[in-house]
Amino acid sequence: MPRPIQALIHTEALTHNLGRARAAAPDARVWAVVKANAYGHGIERVFQALRGADGFALLDLDEAQRLRSLDWRGPILLLEGTFEARDLELCSRLDLWHAVHREAQIDWLAAHKTQLPHRVFLKLNSGMNRLGFTPQAFRSAWARLNALPQVDEISFMTHFSDADGPRGIERQLRCFEDATADLPGERTLSNSAATLRHAGGDARVRADWLRAGIMVYGSAPDFPEHDIAHWDLRPTMTLRSQLIAVQQLQPGDSVGYGSTFTAGQPMRIGVVACGYADGYPRHAGTGTPVLVEGVRTRTIGRVSMDMLAVDLTPVPGAQPGAEVTLWGRGPRGTVLAIDEVAHAAGTLGYELMCALAARVPVAVD
Ligand SMILES: *Cc1c(COP(=O)(O)O)cnc(C)c1O
């Protein structure tokens, strides 16, 4: 028998969550963001469920190629654009739309020989200071692009740094509005957090295209302020395993490396076939939520490479072979949001789903 750990990808939940992005902005089109191998889910595994999207956004050229091999003929946007001049050949061949965020990318375009002019998304640095032209440089970048025969339509994009928190998007939104004021073309501003928190009441935020990433994968971008139930999102990835041993502890007995947990009273613990080599966060300390046979309990002690321990006090009947849900869907309709586990480990749902290890077998349901 193989080691009992398994990941499940829930395709109907992907479709549902994509629908939530659409519902948030019925007048906009939706990019399903599938970078990082669809946030760890696997592009090939999510493709059918997400093909109702208006386009796919990603940043690795090989992932764009994989989408075209799945026979996706619709829009694909390279969120970081080209990394070197010859990437443009693939853009021409596969009809990829690409972000343009610095001068060199315009130089490469100017030198590129193509029969089909490219659609580009000119990116404004509206305050995040990651990618994009400054407001001062934006107009001249637009004028350069606009003069190139290699360029067809020019659209505009920016990215919010604080759509999930109290700083909000107002300052960056104003910057984008000013910089693009009288320029013709489509616009895209919103990631998941902006879509859920800010797009509803503001057509400028919805604009022409949303870029929905994490919400599609069933994680709330503003957890713990809001959870997936609040946003009506469903888990798209379950990580599950089984108990492979049970130990009876006496007061004073400790558990795992470093003996960081010591029992204060007699208790049963279970040992789960899941560790950090499977992608479970090593920084999840004692108390991280976990389901055993659908019953909520907690981890105890340190996570090791291949195993972790759980408190069986709320599930006294649990024996080796009992089903353990590390995140996602448990038995009998139970749910453990990936965000809760991530929060306990000081990280985000994003990081956990992307870190699912290659050794974990994945099934699609
Ligand atoms: C990853 C990414 C997104 C999606 O962000 P989420 O928070 O996952 O919705 C949107 N836009 C850009 C430019 C990105 O890189």
The ligand as an ORCA input file, in Angstrom:
! r2SCAN-3c Opt
* xyz 0 1
  C      -0.834     36.954     -8.825
  C      -1.373     38.178     -9.425
  C      -2.742     38.438     -9.366
  C      -3.717     37.565     -8.604
  O      -3.652     37.916     -7.251
  P      -4.593     37.213     -6.168
  O      -4.293     37.934     -4.925
  O      -4.134     35.781     -6.111
  O      -5.968     37.331     -6.657
  C      -3.223     39.560    -10.001
  N      -2.390     40.401    -10.669
  C      -1.067     40.189    -10.739
  C      -0.206     41.136    -11.481
  C      -0.507     39.077    -10.122
  O       0.794     38.864    -10.191
*
